[in-house]
Amino acid sequence: MNYKKIHLAERDMPTHWYNVVADMPNKPLPPLHPGTRQPVGPEDLAPLFPMELIKQEVTAERYVEIPDEIRRIYQLWRPTPLIRATNLEKALDTPAKIYYKYEGVSPSGSHKPNTAVAQAYYNKLEGVKRITTETGAGQWGTALSFACKQFGLECEVYMVRISYDQKPYRKLIMQSFGAQVFPSPSELTEAGRRILQQDPASSGSLGIAISEAIERAAGDPHTKYSLGSVLNHVLMHQTIIGQEAIKQLEYTGDFPDVVIAPLGGGSNFAGIAMPFLRYKLAEGRNVRCVAVEPASCPKLTKGAFKYDFGDTAGYTPLLPMYTLGHNFMPPSIHAGGLRYHGASVICSQLLKDGLMEAVALQQLECFRAGVLFAETEGILPAPEANHAIAQAIREAESAKQEGKARTILFNLCGHGHFDLQAYDDYFAGRLTDHYLTEEQLHANLGEIEVLQPVG
Ligand SMILES: *Cc1c(COP(=O)(O)O)cnc(C)c1O
């Protein structure tokens, strides 16, 4: 049968998260303490994270059960639909089948509540009162605000200044979910004050906002910190996406030749791709997993695999990852969720081992793709998601040129209803592509040379 939309019954929602580490041929290298250069232990992370999440961060167990309380909240929007983009296929006149998993039906309009709810739950279980975090475009802050409210936790959000000013509506949703929102850099932390001294007009960055949120959590025993991407446990929580998609595709008899998602830190990519990658790692099945990054922040395609900090101030452990350097300031593009200097340790290792692919795309191509998608499928995508759509279109066009069938699956990780300014800028011709010189790309890599792994 030709399906348009495949809904799973609630009772078919996956019961476990999938941990790809169990099946990786080369396990992720350990995070290092910046002072001692020794692997960080659970006690080093305990001031910031509840112990259950620290355990999940280091576990090599293949499946981790999703607690009932988390599943009950997931039920507000999960399972999410898998949709075949028949109208887009027609517009492209391609022999390829294009499917997308739509995560925009969540309370914050993206995939992020999948981990926010889990993180809030484990914090609550450990008696934590308040969670601090950073947010760029506002997606993560919204997701965590929602999740904290569900469990009666306070939520403090450091929002990158440029987004705080450009996206007032995001701030209002966070406030509606009961969160306190501060523009970052702020005067509330030493990390923020230091940046403001150097540059009072700083428009901020995710790296700076992370430093601020960590500093607050480290200074108060009742407060912990939460990260919306990059870390192993965050990626694992997102695998409910790909596991649902596998069940949904069973109805169609199709299996993807290629799975595509945008990559900021790596969580929505890992979320949809890792359950499929398992078929490759465990059964040798041929499935390509393609992460799409913006050409203005190309850590996977132009960065270096090194130990680097996750934040600007250097509070986090050193992570072995593809990075442009923790002081890299990407040009301001509207896909704010993709403006992060590094990629998750898991994705970095998989890329290094040739088990996944990465491409960097320019923003005009991505917006063109997003508008075609809106015209044909009726959903206005988040600018981040446009990167996946543009790559899916490339794959569909190459299938057409080769005259071959191909099954394409991509993650429509969020809708763009709070990104209308971006579309306004695009339609008015105010957006341009960004071509970074080798000099610009490498300017911030030199200073982390010394931080390469010992031996
Ligand atoms: C946060 C975000 C991203 C990037 O983060 P990942 O961890 O790489 O998924 C991409 N798309 C949307 C809609 C986001 O909100």
PDBQT file of the ligand as one rigid body, heavy atoms in Angstrom, charges set to zero:
ROOT
HETATM    1  C1  LIG A 501      18.690  22.395  18.690  1.00  0.00    +0.000 C 
HETATM    2  C2  LIG A 501      18.230  22.092  17.347  1.00  0.00    +0.000 A 
HETATM    3  C3  LIG A 501      19.086  21.503  16.405  1.00  0.00    +0.000 A 
HETATM    4  C4  LIG A 501      20.535  21.209  16.650  1.00  0.00    +0.000 C 
HETATM    5  O1  LIG A 501      20.844  20.412  17.726  1.00  0.00    +0.000 OA
HETATM    6  P1  LIG A 501      21.219  18.879  17.626  1.00  0.00    +0.000 P 
HETATM    7  O2  LIG A 501      21.593  18.488  18.975  1.00  0.00    +0.000 OA
HETATM    8  O3  LIG A 501      22.334  18.733  16.646  1.00  0.00    +0.000 OA
HETATM    9  O4  LIG A 501      19.994  18.188  17.157  1.00  0.00    +0.000 OA
HETATM   10  C5  LIG A 501      18.566  21.227  15.164  1.00  0.00    +0.000 A 
HETATM   11  N1  LIG A 501      17.299  21.508  14.855  1.00  0.00    +0.000 NA
HETATM   12  C6  LIG A 501      16.446  22.065  15.724  1.00  0.00    +0.000 A 
HETATM   13  C7  LIG A 501      15.047  22.356  15.306  1.00  0.00    +0.000 C 
HETATM   14  C8  LIG A 501      16.883  22.367  17.014  1.00  0.00    +0.000 A 
HETATM   15  O5  LIG A 501      16.041  22.909  17.890  1.00  0.00    +0.000 OA
ENDROOT
TORSDOF 0
